[in-house]
Amino acid sequence: MSSLEDIRKKLNEIDQNLVELLNKRAELSLEVGKIKAQSDDLVFKPFREREILKKIQQINPGPLPSEHLVAIYREILSSSRRLQRPQVVLFLGPEGTFSHLAALEYLGQSVEFRPKNSIEGIFQGISCGEAELGIIPLENSLQGSVGQSLDLFMRYEVFIQAELYYQISHNLLSLAKDISEIKKVYSHPQALEQCSTWLRLYLPEADLLPEASTAKAAKRVTQEQDAAAIGNYKLASLFNLNILASHIEDLPDNWTRFLIIAARPSDKEGKEKTSLVFTLADKPGALLEALKVFAREGINLKKLESRPLKGEKWKYVFFADVECDLTQEQYKNLIQDLKNYCYFLRVLGSYPKGEYINARF
């Protein structure tokens, strides 16, 4: 058997080789950055990054778990983007919200994340050039769509670059060391509702107090010994809190769909879904005729939702997701046919199908 000293020597040699290889990769990333700078191209390439992550999992012989390898490579890709061009990403703050944590998991630590107080602030920041990318919540598997996000696509000309699905899991966080000390529980109203059964069972006498976000709830309980917050387990390390109970949500299969948005459309690589928004004539069969256009081409409709049209009483705007790239030349006639039935039509973006990021520990 090798001695501990021999093993450490081999590890040091491997570390040296890894550092040399990572720097060679970084040199190539810098070259890519120079090429992209000439074309003013977006640094973020979601399809390319997804293919890299798929490939490394396929060639991974173990014993390193694939999820560990993916986490390492997300940071390598994040660093590569940063070398090509510093990147600002806007998120719904404060630090520690599910939007922030999802962005960290997906885009890595080498990004400059900048919080905004509202979803509209993200749209505004992207539109005026404050940041290259923004991340917004679009819908939750339990609560449904985030109406404000849908409405803002009608007001701001931004485009979808990518989507991701982030698992929502709740934990009880506190300065206290035992659940018996808890008299108050703070969290976002949705989080309180999603944990209502557990709270009734284990903290029936505690006051349930709403906060603007799970992150603000966690920050608040740093000042109260008899209080707890409900939120992601990573908030514990962020605010030096104890985890008194894990996975306390009533339904564990809880996911939020997030979108990455930018001020211009994505490139032509790897688009598998398209989102669009349209309004129709107020007459019988208008929606049916529009949907027939997709059926005729054999296109699968993944989402269709109506929202009140702001400033127009009793009129509605439709949001749809379809499983194809409508920006391709082969769908040019389809778009024209669809416009014949619509007062207004805008393609919000074509992008790769989203990854599912498991945030439970």
Order of alpha helices (4+ residues) and beta strands (2+ residues): alpha-alpha-alpha-beta-alpha-beta-alpha-beta-beta-alpha-beta-beta-beta-alpha-alpha-beta-alpha-beta-alpha-beta-beta-beta-alpha-beta-beta-alpha-beta-beta
